[in-house]
Amino acid sequence: MRLEKRLASDKRVGTLTLGDTPTLADLCIVPQAFNAERFGIELDAYPTIRRIADHANQLDAFKRAAPGEQPDAE
């Protein structure tokens, strides 16, 4: 919840964590959001994190890096 509050009030947050260009922060948030959903954890209490992860997952690099797109994915 602490990260959500910080991101929700940080003026640097754009479509992604620090503006509109992916950063290392986005590379950390996206897999955390993926695993939360994978294990059935609701992200309703984290709308900023969910929005950032959803936007990142629309970018080509994140699409290619998605777990289901890897050669060993079942």
C-alpha positions, 0 to 999 in steps of 0.5 A: 500500500505504501508504494501505491500511495507514493506513486499516486501522489508523485507528480513524476508518474506518467503512463509509467512509473517515472514519466512515459519512458520505461525505467527499471522501476517498471521492470520491477512492477510489471512482474509483481503485478503479473504474479499477483494476478497469477496467484489470484491476488486482487489489485483493486486497492492498487489502481496506480500500480495496475494502470502502470502495469497495464500500460507497460504490458501494451508496449512491444518490449513488455509483450515480447518479455511476457512469460507466456511468450517465452520459448519454454512456456507451456 
